[in-house]
Amino acid sequence: MKKRVGVFVCQCGTNIEANVDTEKVAEYARNLPGVVYSTTYKYMCSDPGQEMIRNAVKEQQLQQVVVASCSPRMHENTFRRAVEAGGLNGYLFEMVNIREQDSWVHHDRGEATRKAMDLVRMGVMKVLKNKPLNISTIPITKKALVVGGGIAGMQTALDIAEAGHPVILVEKEASIGGKMTQIDKTFPTMDCAA
Ligand code: SF4
């Protein structure tokens, strides 16, 4: 697979920039193996930020993308869509968290910048090993088998049943209830365990 990695380092206003020298991180990334393009931007998840990624994928003929910004919980899908809109498989993308795991928890700018560099380097090494993936849809039977009729199994079976799906609960003992049935009373209410 061709190696043409693009690295995008977000400043998140001052959320990241206050504690991480993003220009330095982008400059460092430029010298990593496979990296052909590296830049910073104030708000990478904004429309112009996403457009910047889309355009760079096309214009720089990027084959892999790393975005260093916040938690993937926030914007992994946003950036995966931007990468796809540029014409690249969305799984040739890695997101590196330099906000929650770096700028928000460290207050020495030099150390936090060095950590961001490490995280970006790990992201680049990882993305170089990524393979394109395609999402497939397969039919499933919306029915569940829960093995074990203790408290956890019973509650799981009830939750699934309440969501409207048939459940089969399997228990090897003669009765359900698991360890709970061996207890007399439960603290602090002293309710009868059974
Ligand atoms: S991508 Fe994340 S870190 Fe960057 S501006 Fe948006 S919320 Fe902030």
Boltz pocket constraint, residues with backbone or C-beta under 6 A from the ligand:
constraints:
  - pocket:
      binder: B
      contacts: [[A, 10], [A, 11], [A, 12], [A, 13], [A, 15], [A, 16], [A, 42], [A, 43], [A, 44], [A, 45], [A, 46], [A, 69], [A, 70], [A, 71], [A, 74], [A, 75], [A, 99]]
      max_distance: 6.0
